[in-house]
């Protein structure tokens, strides 16, 4: 009787582990498929800009940009061209914050990390 109970418990554990492994593998594959489905251009549109509070006087401000809705505005909306090796900083009209535009180099690094 104890052997049957022990065997049933063992089979139940094996089935449970196999089912969980299958679910985890499927989730990993779905996540990879979603992140690989975004092109580099789309990634840049979503991730090239960020609003920062100026904390250092050593930041080289490139110019100024109009105040836009930062949740939906992209670097193209601001009229900025991405540079290969240089992050750009712009003052935002009517604000004390800065708009930071990442370099293409950093954007490629970030993109490669998300699509692994």
C-alpha positions as CSV (number, residue, x, y, z in Angstrom):
1,X,0.0,0.0,0.0
2,X,2.8,2.4,0.9
3,X,4.6,1.5,-2.3
4,X,1.5,2.4,-4.4
5,X,1.1,5.7,-2.6
6,X,4.8,6.6,-2.9
7,X,4.7,5.6,-6.6
8,X,1.5,7.7,-7.2
9,X,3.2,10.7,-5.5
10,X,6.3,10.3,-7.6
11,X,4.3,10.1,-10.9
12,X,2.3,13.2,-9.8
13,X,5.5,15.2,-9.2
14,X,7.0,14.2,-12.5
15,X,3.8,15.2,-14.4
16,X,3.7,18.5,-12.5
17,X,7.3,19.3,-13.3
18,X,6.9,18.5,-17.0
19,X,3.8,20.6,-17.2
20,X,5.5,23.6,-15.5
21,X,8.6,23.2,-17.7
22,X,6.4,23.2,-20.8
23,X,4.6,26.4,-19.7
24,X,7.9,28.1,-18.9
25,X,9.4,27.2,-22.3
26,X,6.3,28.5,-24.1
27,X,6.4,31.8,-22.2
28,X,10.1,32.3,-23.0
29,X,9.4,31.6,-26.7
30,X,6.4,33.9,-26.8
31,X,8.5,36.7,-25.1
32,X,11.3,36.2,-27.6
33,X,8.9,36.3,-30.5
34,X,7.3,39.5,-29.3
35,X,10.6,41.3,-28.7
36,X,12.1,40.1,-32.0
37,X,9.0,41.3,-33.9
38,X,9.9,45.0,-33.2
39,X,12.2,46.5,-35.8
40,X,15.2,48.6,-34.9
41,X,13.5,51.7,-36.3
42,X,10.4,51.1,-34.1
43,X,12.7,50.5,-31.1
44,X,14.4,53.8,-31.7
45,X,11.1,55.6,-32.0
46,X,10.0,54.2,-28.6
47,X,13.4,54.4,-26.7
48,X,15.6,57.2,-28.2
49,X,14.2,60.0,-26.0
50,X,13.8,60.6,-22.3
51,X,13.1,63.6,-20.1
52,X,15.7,64.3,-17.5
53,X,16.2,66.8,-14.7
54,X,19.5,68.7,-15.3
55,X,21.8,67.6,-12.5
56,X,25.1,68.4,-14.0
57,X,26.4,71.7,-15.5
58,X,28.8,69.7,-17.7
59,X,26.0,68.6,-20.0
60,X,26.4,70.1,-23.4
61,X,23.0,71.4,-24.5
62,X,22.6,71.2,-28.3
63,X,19.6,73.5,-28.6
64,X,16.0,73.7,-27.6
65,X,12.8,71.9,-28.6
66,X,9.2,72.7,-28.3
67,X,7.2,71.3,-25.4
68,X,5.3,68.2,-26.7
69,X,3.4,65.4,-25.1
70,X,6.4,63.3,-23.9
71,X,4.4,60.1,-23.7
72,X,3.7,60.0,-27.4
73,X,6.4,62.3,-29.0
74,X,9.4,60.6,-30.7
75,X,12.7,62.1,-31.7
76,X,11.3,62.7,-35.1
77,X,8.5,64.8,-33.7
78,X,11.1,67.0,-32.1
79,X,13.0,67.2,-35.5
80,X,16.1,65.6,-34.1
81,X,18.5,63.4,-36.2
82,X,20.1,60.6,-34.2
83,X,23.9,60.7,-34.1
84,X,26.1,57.7,-34.1
85,X,28.3,58.2,-31.1
86,X,26.8,61.2,-29.3
87,X,23.8,61.6,-27.0
88,X,22.2,65.0,-27.5
89,X,20.5,67.2,-24.9
90,X,17.9,69.9,-25.6
91,X,16.2,72.3,-23.3
92,X,12.4,72.0,-23.5
93,X,10.7,75.3,-24.0
94,X,8.8,76.4,-20.9
95,X,10.5,73.7,-18.7
96,X,13.6,73.3,-16.6
97,X,13.9,69.7,-17.8
98,X,16.0,68.4,-20.6
99,X,15.2,66.1,-23.5
100,X,17.9,63.5,-23.9
101,X,18.3,61.7,-27.2
102,X,20.4,58.6,-27.1
103,X,23.1,57.8,-29.7
104,X,22.6,55.2,-32.3
105,X,25.4,53.2,-30.7
106,X,23.6,53.0,-27.3
107,X,20.3,52.3,-29.0
108,X,21.8,49.3,-30.9
109,X,23.2,48.0,-27.6
110,X,19.9,48.3,-25.9
111,X,18.1,46.7,-28.9
112,X,20.4,43.7,-28.9
113,X,19.8,43.2,-25.2
114,X,16.1,43.1,-25.6
115,X,16.1,40.7,-28.6
116,X,18.4,38.1,-27.2
